[in-house]
Amino acid sequence: MSREQYQIPTGTQQSFTTGGGSGGREYGVESRAGIMHYICGDCAVRVPLEKDAPIRCQKCGARVLYKERTKRMVQFEAR
């Protein structure tokens, strides 16, 4: 598909008024405090982390943390 044929996907009116993808609030992000939530790889507990906090689970001490999957719908076009 060339650049000229590309059409911007249309969404619901609500997604445009709330800021779309980059300006709105995203799942797992608290913008007022700068806290991101991750999932521990060993005990599967939800771990809140600030910007300069050590990457470590507060419950079991493991250092493997996974980013939570977004709740937003992600759609790909197959060819």
C-alpha angles and dihedrals in degrees: 000000000000125000091252093056095050115110123196111248113248120228137181119296090245093063091055094049095048093054104269118239109329105034101040131078113279129206114271095017125106103192096190094062102023093238123154122194121223134178120239114239094217108037099018094228120148109252122197114213130188125209101274099023119127113262099245136118112253093214107044103009096239118153098210110096126169126209113243118250115250120254090215116104112256114198128187127192114230120214 
